[in-house]
Amino acid sequence: MENNATSNEYVRGTLKTIVLNLLAEHDRMYGYEITQEVKERTGGAIALTFGALYPVLHKLEQEGMLLTESVEVDGRLRKYYSLTTPGNEAARNKTNDLERFIDAVRLLLAPRLAAE
């Protein structure tokens, strides 16, 4: 249980970046599709809940980062999300920031060389 709780803590801090990055790779996606893509690409190590995902999608939409389009599929409305121009820019910036942060954390976690 603790491992899952810890993982959730990291996901909360990076969810906006994860969503922006996925949408930058795809023209458009809907919520369930985003959750499945994350699950598949991480081998199940990260499982997004709708309760975590949808507030982030709504916030990004309010911030002008996303456009939405509702499409009827099998008699149900499916809401697709795509990036705006500022959303694409934010995806690049946030992804670069996260990569730099991960590199810095790796340096902190790596054992110090005995020669130092």
C-alpha distances in whole Angstrom, upper triangle without the diagonal:
4,5,5,6,9,10,11,13,15,15,17,19,20,20,24,25,23,25,28,28,27,30,32,32,33,36,34,30,29,25,24,26,24,20,22,23,20,18,21,22,18,18,15,13,14,14,16,16,20,19,18,21,24,24,24,27,29,29,30,33,34,34,36,34,34,36,35,37,37,38,39,37,37,39,36,35,33,33,33,32,34,35,38,40,38,35,36,37,33,31,33,33,29,29,31,29,26,27,29,26,24,27,27,24,24,27,26,23,26,27,31,34,36,39,38
4,5,5,6,8,10,11,13,14,15,17,19,19,23,24,22,25,28,27,27,30,32,32,33,36,34,31,30,27,26,27,25,22,23,24,21,19,22,22,19,19,16,14,14,15,17,17,21,20,18,21,24,24,24,27,29,28,30,32,33,33,36,34,34,36,36,38,38,39,40,39,40,41,38,37,35,34,34,33,34,34,37,39,37,34,35,35,32,30,32,31,28,27,29,27,24,25,27,24,22,25,24,21,22,24,22,20,23,24,28,31,33,36,35
4,5,5,6,9,10,11,12,14,16,17,18,21,22,20,22,25,25,25,28,29,29,30,33,32,29,28,25,24,25,22,19,21,21,18,16,19,19,15,15,13,10,11,13,15,16,20,19,18,20,23,24,23,26,28,28,28,31,33,32,34,32,32,35,34,36,37,38,39,37,38,40,37,36,33,32,32,31,32,32,35,37,35,32,32,33,30,28,29,29,25,24,26,25,21,22,24,21,19,22,22,19,19,22,20,18,20,22,26,29,31,34,33
4,5,5,6,9,10,10,12,15,15,15,19,20,18,20,23,23,22,25,27,27,28,31,29,26,25,21,20,22,19,16,18,19,15,14,17,17,14,14,11,9,9,10,12,13,16,16,14,17,20,20,20,23,25,25,26,28,30,30,32,29,29,32,31,33,33,34,35,34,35,36,33,32,30,29,29,28,29,30,33,35,33,30,30,31,28,26,28,28,24,23,26,25,21,22,24,22,20,23,23,20,21,24,23,20,23,25,29,32,34,37,36
4,5,5,6,9,10,11,13,15,15,18,20,18,20,23,23,23,26,28,28,29,32,30,27,26,22,22,23,21,18,20,21,17,16,20,20,17,17,15,12,11,12,13,13,16,15,13,16,19,19,19,22,24,23,25,27,28,28,31,29,29,32,31,33,33,35,36,35,36,37,34,33,30,29,29,28,30,30,33,34,32,29,30,31,28,26,28,27,24,23,26,24,21,23,24,21,20,23,23,20,21,24,22,20,23,26,29,32,34,37,36
4,5,5,7,9,10,11,13,14,18,18,17,20,22,22,23,25,27,27,29,31,30,27,27,23,23,24,21,19,21,21,17,17,20,19,16,17,15,12,11,13,14,15,18,17,15,17,21,20,19,22,25,24,24,28,29,28,31,28,29,32,32,34,35,36,38,36,38,39,36,35,32,30,30,28,30,29,32,33,31,28,29,29,26,25,26,25,22,21,23,21,18,20,21,18,16,19,19,16,17,20,18,16,20,22,25,28,31,33,32
4,5,5,6,9,10,11,12,15,16,14,17,19,19,19,22,24,24,25,28,27,24,23,20,20,21,18,15,17,17,13,13,16,15,12,14,12,8,7,9,11,13,16,16,13,15,19,19,17,20,23,22,22,26,27,26,29,26,26,29,29,31,32,33,35,33,35,36,33,32,29,28,27,25,27,26,29,31,29,26,26,27,24,22,24,23,20,19,21,20,16,18,20,17,15,18,19,16,17,20,19,17,20,22,26,29,31,34,33
4,5,5,6,9,10,10,13,15,13,15,18,18,18,21,23,23,24,27,25,22,21,18,18,19,16,14,16,17,13,13,17,17,14,15,13,10,8,9,9,10,13,12,10,12,15,15,14,17,20,19,20,23,24,24,26,24,24,27,26,29,29,31,32,31,33,34,31,29,26,25,25,23,25,25,28,29,27,24,25,26,23,21,23,23,19,19,22,20,17,19,21,18,17,20,21,18,19,23,21,20,23,26,29,32,34,37,36
4,6,5,7,9,10,13,14,14,16,18,19,20,22,24,25,26,28,27,24,24,20,21,22,19,17,19,20,16,16,20,19,16,18,16,13,11,12,12,13,16,14,11,14,17,16,15,18,20,19,20,23,24,23,26,24,24,27,28,30,31,33,35,34,36,37,33,32,29,27,27,25,26,25,28,29,27,24,25,25,22,21,23,22,18,18,20,18,15,18,19,16,15,19,18,16,18,21,19,18,21,24,27,30,33,35,34
4,5,5,6,8,12,12,11,14,16,16,17,20,21,22,24,26,25,23,23,20,21,21,17,16,18,18,14,15,18,17,14,17,15,12,10,12,12,14,16,16,12,14,17,17,15,18,20,19,19,22,23,22,25,22,23,26,27,30,31,33,35,34,36,37,33,32,29,27,26,23,24,23,26,27,25,22,23,23,20,18,20,19,15,15,17,15,12,14,16,13,12,15,15,13,15,18,17,16,19,22,24,28,31,33,31
4,5,5,5,9,10,9,11,13,14,14,17,18,19,21,23,22,19,19,16,17,17,14,12,15,15,11,12,15,14,12,15,13,11,8,9,8,11,13,13,9,10,14,14,12,14,17,16,16,20,21,20,22,20,20,23,23,26,27,29,31,30,32,33,30,28,25,23,22,20,21,21,23,25,23,20,21,21,18,16,18,18,14,14,17,15,12,15,17,14,13,17,18,16,17,21,20,19,22,25,28,31,34,36,34
4,6,5,8,10,10,11,14,15,16,18,19,21,22,24,22,20,19,16,18,19,15,14,17,17,14,15,19,18,16,18,16,14,11,11,10,11,12,11,8,9,12,11,10,13,15,14,14,18,19,18,21,18,19,22,22,25,26,29,31,30,32,33,29,27,25,22,22,20,21,20,23,24,22,19,21,21,17,16,19,18,14,15,18,16,13,16,18,15,15,19,19,17,20,22,21,21,24,27,30,33,36,38,36
4,6,8,9,10,12,13,14,16,18,19,20,22,24,23,21,21,19,20,21,17,16,19,19,15,17,20,19,17,20,18,16,13,14,13,14,16,15,11,12,15,13,11,14,16,14,15,18,19,18,20,18,19,23,24,27,28,31,33,33,35,36,32,30,27,24,23,21,21,20,22,23,21,18,19,19,16,15,17,15,12,13,15,13,10,13,15,12,12,16,16,14,17,20,19,19,22,25,27,30,33,35,33
4,6,5,6,9,10,11,12,14,15,17,19,21,20,18,19,17,18,18,14,14,17,16,12,15,17,16,14,18,17,14,11,13,11,14,15,15,11,11,14,14,11,13,16,14,13,17,18,17,19,16,17,21,22,25,26,28,31,30,33,34,31,28,25,23,21,18,19,17,20,21,18,16,16,17,13,12,14,13,9,10,12,11,8,11,13,11,11,15,15,14,16,19,19,19,22,25,27,30,33,35,33
4,5,5,6,9,10,11,12,14,15,17,19,17,15,15,13,15,15,11,11,14,13,11,13,16,15,14,17,15,14,11,11,9,11,12,12,8,8,11,10,7,10,13,12,11,14,16,15,17,14,15,18,18,21,23,25,27,27,29,30,27,25,21,19,18,15,16,15,18,20,18,14,16,17,13,12,14,14,11,11,14,13,11,14,16,15,15,18,19,18,20,23,23,22,25,29,31,34,37,39,37
4,5,5,6,9,10,11,12,14,16,17,16,15,15,13,16,16,12,13,16,15,13,16,18,17,17,20,19,18,14,14,12,14,14,14,10,9,11,10,6,8,11,9,8,11,13,12,13,11,12,15,16,20,21,24,27,27,29,30,27,24,21,18,16,13,14,12,15,16,14,11,13,13,10,9,12,12,9,10,13,12,11,14,16,15,16,19,20,19,21,24,24,24,27,31,32,35,39,40,38
4,5,5,6,9,10,10,12,14,16,16,15,16,15,17,16,13,14,16,14,12,16,17,15,15,19,18,17,14,15,13,16,16,17,13,12,14,14,10,11,14,13,11,14,16,14,15,12,13,16,18,21,23,25,28,28,31,32,29,26,23,20,18,15,14,12,15,16,14,11,11,12,8,7,9,9,6,6,10,9,8,11,13,12,13,16,17,17,19,21,22,22,25,28,30,33,36,37,36
4,6,5,6,9,10,11,13,15,14,13,14,13,14,13,10,11,13,11,8,12,14,12,12,15,15,14,11,12,10,13,14,16,12,10,13,14,10,11,15,14,12,15,18,16,17,14,14,17,18,20,22,24,26,26,28,30,27,24,21,19,16,14,14,13,16,17,16,13,13,14,11,9,11,12,9,8,12,12,10,12,15,14,14,17,19,18,19,22,23,23,25,28,31,33,36,38,36
4,5,5,6,9,10,11,13,11,10,11,10,12,11,8,10,12,10,9,13,14,13,14,17,16,16,13,13,10,13,13,14,11,8,10,12,8,8,12,12,9,12,15,14,14,11,10,13,14,17,18,20,23,23,25,27,23,21,17,15,13,10,10,10,13,15,14,10,11,13,11,8,12,13,11,10,14,15,13,15,18,18,17,20,22,22,23,26,27,26,29,32,34,37,40,42,40
4,6,5,6,9,10,11,11,11,13,13,15,14,11,13,15,13,12,16,17,15,17,20,20,19,16,17,14,16,16,17,14,12,13,14,10,9,13,12,9,11,14,12,12,9,9,12,14,17,19,21,24,24,27,28,25,23,19,16,14,10,9,8,10,12,11,7,8,10,7,5,8,10,8,8,12,13,12,14,17,17,17,20,22,22,23,26,27,27,29,33,35,37,40,42,40
4,5,5,6,9,11,12,12,14,14,16,14,11,13,15,12,11,15,15,13,14,18,18,18,15,16,15,18,18,19,16,14,16,17,13,13,16,16,13,15,18,16,16,12,12,15,17,19,21,23,26,25,28,30,27,24,21,18,15,12,11,10,13,13,13,10,8,10,9,5,7,10,8,7,10,12,11,12,15,16,16,18,20,20,21,24,25,25,27,31,33,35,38,39,38
4,5,5,6,9,9,8,11,11,13,10,8,10,11,8,9,12,13,11,13,16,16,17,14,15,13,16,16,18,16,13,15,16,13,12,16,16,13,15,18,18,17,13,12,14,15,17,19,20,23,22,25,27,24,22,18,16,13,11,10,10,13,15,15,12,11,13,12,9,11,14,12,10,14,16,14,15,18,19,18,21,23,23,23,26,28,27,29,33,35,37,40,42,40
4,5,5,7,6,7,10,11,13,11,9,12,13,11,12,15,16,14,16,19,19,20,17,17,15,17,16,19,17,13,14,16,13,11,14,15,12,13,16,15,14,10,9,11,12,14,16,17,20,20,23,25,22,20,16,14,10,8,6,6,10,12,13,9,8,12,11,8,11,14,13,12,15,17,16,17,21,21,21,23,26,26,27,29,31,31,32,36,38,40,44,45,43
4,6,7,9,10,13,15,17,14,12,15,16,13,14,18,17,15,18,21,22,22,19,20,18,21,20,22,20,16,18,19,16,14,17,17,13,15,18,16,15,11,11,13,14,16,19,20,23,23,27,28,26,23,19,17,13,11,8,7,10,10,11,8,6,9,10,7,8,12,12,10,13,16,15,16,19,20,20,22,24,25,26,28,30,30,31,35,37,39,42,43,42
4,7,9,10,13,15,16,13,11,15,15,11,13,16,15,13,16,19,20,20,18,19,18,21,21,23,21,18,19,21,18,16,19,20,17,18,21,20,18,15,14,15,16,18,20,21,23,23,26,28,26,23,20,18,14,12,10,10,13,14,15,12,10,13,13,10,11,14,14,12,15,17,17,17,20,21,20,22,25,26,26,28,30,30,31,35,37,38,42,43,42
4,5,7,11,13,14,11,10,14,14,11,13,16,15,14,17,20,20,22,19,19,18,20,19,22,21,17,18,20,18,15,18,19,16,17,20,20,18,15,13,13,14,15,17,17,20,19,22,24,22,20,16,15,11,10,8,9,13,14,16,13,11,15,15,12,14,17,17,15,18,21,20,20,23,24,24,26,28,29,29,32,33,33,34,38,40,42,45,46,45
4,7,11,14,15,12,12,16,16,14,16,19,19,18,21,23,24,25,22,22,20,22,21,23,22,18,18,21,18,15,18,19,16,16,19,19,16,14,11,11,12,12,15,15,18,18,21,23,21,19,15,13,10,9,6,8,11,12,15,12,11,15,16,13,15,18,18,17,20,23,22,23,26,27,27,29,31,32,32,35,36,36,38,41,43,45,49,50,48
4,7,10,12,10,10,14,14,13,15,18,18,17,20,22,22,24,21,20,18,19,17,20,19,15,15,18,16,13,15,17,14,13,17,17,15,13,10,9,9,9,11,12,15,15,18,20,18,15,12,10,6,5,5,8,11,13,15,12,12,16,16,14,17,19,19,18,21,23,22,23,27,27,27,29,32,32,32,35,37,36,38,42,44,46,49,51,49
4,7,8,6,6,10,11,10,12,15,15,15,18,20,19,21,18,17,15,16,14,17,16,13,13,16,14,11,14,16,14,14,17,18,17,14,11,11,10,10,11,12,14,14,17,18,16,14,10,8,5,5,7,10,13,16,17,14,14,18,17,15,18,20,19,18,22,23,22,23,27,27,26,29,31,31,31,35,36,35,37,40,43,45,49,50,49
4,6,5,6,9,10,11,13,14,15,16,18,20,19,21,18,16,13,14,11,15,14,11,10,14,13,10,12,15,14,13,17,18,17,15,12,11,9,9,10,10,12,12,15,16,13,11,7,6,4,6,9,12,15,19,19,16,17,20,19,17,20,23,21,21,24,25,24,25,29,28,28,31,33,32,33,36,37,36,38,42,44,46,50,52,50
4,5,5,6,9,10,11,13,14,16,17,18,17,18,15,13,10,10,8,11,11,7,7,11,11,8,11,14,13,13,16,18,18,16,13,13,11,12,12,13,15,14,16,17,14,12,9,8,8,8,11,14,17,20,20,17,18,21,19,17,21,23,20,20,24,24,22,24,28,27,26,29,31,30,31,35,35,34,36,40,42,45,48,50,49
4,5,5,6,9,10,11,12,14,16,16,15,17,14,11,9,9,8,12,12,9,10,14,14,12,15,17,17,17,20,22,21,19,16,17,14,15,14,14,15,13,15,17,14,13,10,10,10,11,14,17,20,24,24,20,21,24,22,20,23,25,23,22,26,26,24,26,29,28,27,30,32,31,32,35,35,34,36,40,43,45,48,50,49
4,5,5,6,9,10,10,12,14,15,14,17,14,12,11,12,11,15,14,11,12,16,15,13,16,18,17,17,21,22,21,19,16,16,14,15,14,14,16,14,16,18,15,14,11,11,10,10,13,15,19,22,22,19,19,22,21,18,21,23,21,20,24,25,23,24,28,27,26,29,31,30,30,34,35,34,35,39,42,44,47,49,48
4,5,5,6,9,10,11,12,14,13,15,12,10,8,10,10,13,12,9,11,14,12,11,14,16,14,15,19,19,19,16,14,15,14,15,16,16,18,17,19,21,18,17,13,12,10,10,12,14,17,20,20,16,17,20,18,15,18,20,18,17,20,21,19,21,24,24,22,25,28,26,27,31,31,30,32,36,38,41,44,46,45
4,6,5,6,9,10,11,12,10,12,9,7,5,7,8,11,10,8,11,14,13,12,15,17,16,18,21,21,22,19,17,18,17,18,18,19,20,18,20,22,19,18,14,14,13,13,15,17,21,23,23,19,20,23,20,18,21,22,20,18,22,23,20,21,25,24,22,26,28,26,27,30,30,29,31,35,37,40,43,45,44
4,5,5,6,8,10,10,9,12,10,8,8,10,11,15,14,12,14,17,16,15,19,21,20,21,24,25,25,22,19,21,19,20,19,19,20,18,19,22,19,19,15,16,15,15,17,19,23,25,25,21,22,24,23,20,22,24,22,20,24,25,22,23,26,26,24,27,29,27,28,31,32,30,32,35,38,40,44,46,45
4,5,5,6,8,10,10,12,10,10,10,13,13,17,15,13,15,18,16,15,19,20,19,20,24,24,23,20,18,20,19,20,20,20,21,19,21,24,21,20,17,16,14,14,15,17,21,23,23,19,19,22,20,17,19,21,19,17,21,22,19,20,23,23,21,24,27,25,25,29,30,28,30,33,36,38,42,43,43
4,6,5,6,8,8,9,7,7,7,11,12,15,13,11,14,17,15,15,18,19,18,20,23,23,23,20,19,21,20,21,22,23,24,22,24,26,24,22,19,18,16,16,17,18,21,23,23,19,19,21,19,16,18,20,17,15,19,20,17,17,21,20,18,21,24,22,22,26,27,25,27,30,33,35,39,40,40
4,6,5,6,5,7,6,5,8,11,13,16,14,13,16,19,17,17,21,22,21,23,26,26,27,23,22,24,23,24,24,24,25,23,24,27,24,23,20,20,19,18,20,21,25,27,27,23,23,25,23,20,22,24,21,19,22,23,19,20,24,23,20,23,26,24,23,27,28,26,27,31,34,36,39,41,41
4,6,5,6,9,9,9,11,14,16,19,18,16,19,22,20,20,23,25,23,25,28,28,28,25,23,25,24,25,25,24,25,23,24,27,25,24,21,21,19,19,20,22,26,27,28,24,23,26,24,21,22,24,22,20,23,24,21,21,24,24,21,24,27,25,24,28,29,27,28,31,34,36,39,41,41
4,6,8,9,9,10,12,16,18,20,18,17,20,22,20,20,23,24,22,24,28,27,27,24,22,24,24,25,26,26,27,25,27,29,27,26,23,22,20,19,20,21,24,26,26,22,21,23,22,18,19,22,19,16,19,21,18,17,21,21,18,20,23,22,21,25,26,24,25,29,32,33,37,38,38
4,5,5,6,9,11,15,17,19,17,16,20,22,20,20,24,24,23,25,28,28,28,25,24,26,26,27,28,28,30,28,29,32,29,28,25,24,22,21,22,23,26,27,27,24,23,24,23,19,20,22,19,17,19,20,17,17,20,19,16,19,22,20,19,23,24,21,23,26,29,31,34,36,36
4,6,8,9,13,16,18,21,19,18,22,24,22,23,26,27,26,28,31,31,31,28,27,29,28,29,29,29,30,28,29,32,29,29,26,26,24,24,25,26,29,31,31,27,26,28,26,23,24,26,23,20,23,24,21,20,24,23,20,22,25,23,21,25,26,24,25,27,31,32,35,38,38
4,5,6,10,12,15,18,16,16,19,22,20,21,24,25,25,27,30,30,30,27,26,28,27,28,28,28,29,27,28,30,28,27,24,24,23,23,24,25,29,31,30,27,26,28,26,23,25,26,23,21,24,24,21,21,24,23,20,23,25,23,22,26,26,24,26,28,32,34,37,39,39
4,7,10,13,16,18,16,16,20,21,20,21,25,25,24,27,29,29,30,27,26,29,28,30,30,31,32,30,31,33,30,30,26,26,25,24,25,26,29,31,30,26,26,28,25,22,24,25,21,19,22,22,18,19,22,20,17,20,22,19,19,23,23,20,22,25,28,30,33,36,35
4,6,10,13,14,12,12,16,18,16,17,21,21,21,23,26,25,27,23,23,25,25,27,27,28,29,27,29,31,28,27,23,23,22,21,22,23,26,28,27,23,23,25,22,19,21,22,19,17,20,20,17,18,21,19,17,20,22,19,19,23,23,21,23,26,29,32,35,37,37
4,6,10,11,10,10,14,16,15,16,19,20,20,22,24,25,26,23,22,24,23,25,25,25,26,25,26,27,24,24,21,20,20,19,21,22,26,28,27,23,24,26,23,21,23,24,21,19,23,23,19,21,24,22,20,23,25,22,23,27,26,25,27,30,33,36,39,41,40
4,7,8,7,7,10,12,11,12,15,16,16,19,21,21,23,20,19,21,20,22,22,23,24,23,24,26,22,21,18,17,17,16,18,20,23,25,24,21,22,24,21,19,21,22,19,18,22,21,18,20,23,22,20,24,25,23,24,28,27,26,29,32,35,37,40,43,42
4,5,5,6,9,11,11,12,15,16,17,18,20,22,23,21,20,21,20,21,21,22,23,22,23,24,21,20,17,17,17,17,20,21,24,27,26,22,24,26,23,21,24,25,21,21,25,24,21,24,26,24,23,27,28,26,27,31,30,29,32,35,37,40,43,46,44
4,5,5,6,8,10,10,12,14,15,16,18,20,21,19,17,19,17,18,18,19,20,19,21,21,18,17,14,13,15,14,18,19,22,25,24,21,23,25,22,21,24,25,22,22,26,25,23,25,28,26,26,29,30,28,30,33,33,32,35,38,40,43,46,49,47
4,6,6,7,9,11,12,13,15,16,17,19,21,20,18,20,18,20,20,22,23,23,24,24,20,19,17,16,17,17,20,21,24,27,25,22,24,26,23,22,25,25,22,23,26,25,23,26,28,26,26,29,30,28,30,33,32,31,34,37,40,43,46,49,47
4,6,6,7,9,11,11,13,15,16,17,19,18,17,19,18,21,21,23,24,24,26,26,22,21,18,17,17,16,18,19,22,24,23,19,21,23,20,19,22,22,19,19,23,22,19,22,24,22,22,26,26,25,26,30,29,28,31,34,37,40,43,45,43
4,6,5,6,9,10,11,12,14,15,17,15,14,16,15,17,17,20,21,21,23,24,20,18,15,13,13,12,15,16,18,21,20,17,19,20,18,16,20,20,17,18,21,21,19,21,24,22,22,26,27,25,27,30,30,29,32,35,38,41,44,46,44
4,5,5,6,8,10,10,12,14,15,14,12,14,13,15,15,17,19,19,22,22,18,16,13,11,12,11,14,15,18,21,20,17,19,21,18,18,21,22,19,20,24,23,21,24,27,25,25,29,30,28,30,33,33,33,35,39,41,44,47,49,48
4,5,5,6,9,10,10,12,14,14,13,15,14,17,17,20,22,23,25,25,21,19,17,14,15,13,16,16,18,21,19,16,19,21,18,17,21,21,18,20,23,22,21,24,26,24,25,28,29,28,30,33,32,32,35,38,40,44,47,49,47
4,5,5,6,8,10,10,12,11,11,13,13,17,18,21,23,23,26,26,23,20,17,14,14,12,14,13,15,18,16,13,16,17,14,14,17,17,14,16,19,18,17,20,22,21,22,25,26,25,27,30,29,29,32,36,38,41,44,46,44
4,5,5,6,9,10,11,9,8,10,10,13,14,17,20,20,23,23,20,17,14,11,10,8,10,11,13,16,15,12,14,16,14,13,17,18,15,17,20,20,19,22,24,23,24,27,28,27,29,32,32,32,35,38,40,43,47,48,46
4,5,5,6,9,10,10,9,10,10,13,14,17,20,21,24,24,20,17,15,11,12,10,12,13,14,17,16,13,16,18,16,16,20,20,18,20,23,22,22,25,27,26,26,30,31,30,32,35,34,35,38,41,43,46,49,51,49
4,5,5,6,9,9,9,12,12,16,18,21,24,25,28,27,24,21,18,15,15,12,14,13,14,16,14,12,15,16,14,14,18,18,15,18,21,20,19,23,24,23,24,28,28,28,30,33,32,33,36,39,41,44,47,49,46
4,5,5,6,5,6,9,11,14,17,20,23,24,27,27,24,20,18,14,13,10,10,9,10,13,11,8,12,13,10,11,15,15,13,15,18,18,18,21,22,22,23,26,27,27,29,31,31,32,35,38,40,43,46,47,45
4,5,5,6,5,6,8,12,14,17,20,22,25,25,21,18,16,12,12,9,10,9,9,12,11,9,13,15,13,14,17,17,16,18,21,21,21,24,26,25,27,30,30,30,33,35,35,36,38,42,44,46,50,51,49
4,5,8,8,10,11,14,17,20,23,25,28,27,24,21,19,15,15,12,13,12,12,14,12,11,15,16,14,16,19,19,18,20,23,22,22,26,27,26,28,31,31,31,34,36,36,37,40,43,45,47,51,52,50
4,6,8,10,13,16,19,22,26,27,31,30,27,23,21,18,17,13,13,11,10,12,9,9,13,13,11,13,16,15,15,18,20,19,20,23,24,24,26,28,29,29,32,33,33,35,37,41,42,45,48,49,47
4,6,8,11,14,17,20,24,26,29,29,26,22,20,16,15,12,11,9,7,9,7,7,11,12,11,13,16,16,15,18,20,20,21,24,25,25,27,29,30,31,33,35,35,37,39,43,44,46,50,51,48
4,7,10,14,17,20,23,25,28,28,25,22,19,15,13,10,8,6,5,8,6,4,8,9,8,9,12,13,12,15,17,17,18,20,22,22,24,26,27,28,30,32,33,34,36,40,41,43,47,48,46
4,7,10,13,16,19,21,24,25,21,18,15,12,10,6,5,5,5,9,9,6,9,12,11,11,14,16,15,16,19,20,20,22,25,25,26,28,30,30,32,34,35,35,38,41,43,45,49,50,48
4,7,10,13,17,19,22,22,19,16,14,10,8,6,5,6,6,10,11,9,12,14,14,14,17,19,18,20,23,23,24,26,28,28,29,32,33,34,35,38,38,39,41,45,46,49,52,53,52
4,7,10,13,15,19,18,16,12,10,6,5,5,6,9,10,14,15,13,15,18,17,17,20,22,21,22,25,26,26,28,30,30,31,34,35,35,37,39,40,40,42,46,48,50,54,55,54
4,6,10,12,16,16,13,10,8,6,5,7,8,11,13,16,18,16,17,21,20,20,23,25,24,25,28,29,29,31,33,33,34,36,38,38,39,42,43,43,45,49,51,53,57,58,56
4,7,9,13,12,10,6,5,4,6,9,11,15,16,20,21,19,21,24,23,23,26,28,27,27,31,32,31,33,36,36,36,39,40,40,41,44,45,45,47,50,53,55,59,60,59
4,6,10,10,8,5,5,6,7,11,13,17,18,22,24,21,23,26,26,25,28,30,29,29,33,34,33,34,38,38,37,40,42,42,43,46,47,46,48,52,54,56,60,61,60
4,7,6,5,4,6,9,11,14,17,20,22,26,27,25,26,30,29,28,31,33,32,32,36,37,36,37,41,40,40,43,45,44,45,48,49,48,50,54,56,59,62,64,63
4,5,5,6,6,10,11,15,18,21,24,27,29,26,27,30,30,28,31,34,32,32,35,37,35,37,40,40,39,42,44,43,44,47,48,47,49,52,55,57,61,62,61
4,6,8,9,13,15,19,21,25,27,31,32,30,30,34,33,32,35,37,36,35,39,40,38,39,43,43,42,45,47,46,46,50,50,49,51,54,57,59,63,65,64
4,7,9,13,15,19,22,26,28,31,33,30,31,35,34,33,36,38,37,36,40,41,39,41,44,44,43,46,48,47,48,52,52,51,53,56,59,61,65,67,66
4,6,10,13,16,19,23,25,29,30,27,29,32,31,30,33,35,33,33,37,38,36,38,41,41,40,43,45,44,45,48,49,48,50,53,56,58,62,64,63
4,7,10,13,16,20,22,25,26,24,25,29,28,27,30,32,31,31,34,35,34,36,39,38,38,41,43,42,43,47,47,46,48,52,54,57,60,62,61
4,6,10,13,17,19,23,24,21,22,26,25,23,27,29,27,27,31,32,30,32,35,35,34,38,39,39,40,43,43,43,45,48,51,53,57,58,57
4,7,10,13,16,19,20,17,19,22,21,20,24,26,24,24,28,29,28,30,33,32,32,35,37,36,38,41,41,41,43,47,49,51,55,56,55
4,7,10,13,16,18,15,16,19,19,17,21,23,22,22,25,26,25,27,30,30,30,33,35,34,36,39,39,39,41,45,47,49,53,54,53
4,7,10,13,14,11,13,16,15,14,17,19,18,18,22,23,22,24,27,27,27,30,32,32,33,36,36,36,38,42,44,47,50,51,50
4,7,10,11,9,9,13,13,12,15,17,17,17,20,21,21,23,25,26,26,29,31,31,32,35,36,36,38,42,43,46,49,50,49
4,7,8,5,6,9,9,9,12,14,14,14,17,19,19,20,23,24,24,27,28,29,30,33,34,34,36,40,42,44,47,48,46
4,5,5,6,9,10,10,13,14,15,16,18,20,21,22,24,25,26,28,30,31,32,35,36,37,38,42,43,45,49,50,48
4,5,5,6,9,10,11,13,14,16,17,18,20,21,23,24,26,27,29,30,32,34,35,36,38,41,42,44,48,48,47
4,5,5,6,9,10,10,12,14,15,16,18,20,21,22,24,26,27,28,30,32,33,34,36,39,40,43,46,47,44
4,5,5,6,9,10,10,12,14,15,16,18,20,20,22,24,25,26,28,30,31,32,34,38,39,41,45,45,43
4,5,5,6,9,10,11,12,14,15,17,19,20,21,23,24,26,27,29,30,31,33,37,38,40,43,44,42
4,5,5,6,9,10,11,12,14,15,17,18,20,21,23,24,26,27,29,30,32,35,36,38,42,42,40
4,5,5,6,8,10,10,12,14,15,16,18,20,21,22,24,26,27,28,30,33,34,37,40,41,39
4,6,5,6,8,10,10,12,14,15,16,18,20,21,22,24,26,26,28,32,33,35,39,40,38
4,6,5,6,9,10,11,12,14,15,17,18,20,21,23,25,26,27,31,32,33,37,38,36
4,5,5,6,9,10,11,12,14,15,17,18,20,21,23,24,26,29,30,32,36,36,34
4,5,5,6,9,10,10,12,14,15,16,18,20,21,22,24,28,29,31,35,35,33
4,5,5,6,9,10,10,12,14,15,16,19,20,21,22,26,27,29,33,34,32
4,5,5,6,9,10,11,12,14,15,17,19,20,21,25,26,27,31,32,30
4,5,5,6,9,10,11,12,14,16,17,18,20,24,24,27,30,31,29
4,5,5,6,9,10,10,12,14,15,16,18,22,23,25,29,30,28
4,5,5,6,9,10,11,13,14,15,16,20,21,23,27,28,26
4,5,5,6,9,10,11,13,14,15,19,20,22,25,26,24
4,5,5,6,9,10,11,12,14,18,19,21,25,26,23
4,5,5,6,9,10,10,12,16,17,20,23,25,23
4,5,5,6,9,10,11,14,15,17,21,22,20
4,5,5,6,9,10,13,14,16,20,21,18
4,5,5,6,9,12,13,16,20,21,19
4,5,5,6,10,11,14,17,19,18
4,6,5,8,9,11,15,16,14
4,6,8,9,12,15,17,15
4,6,9,12,15,17,16
4,6,9,12,14,13
4,6,9,12,11
4,6,9,8
4,5,6
4,6
4
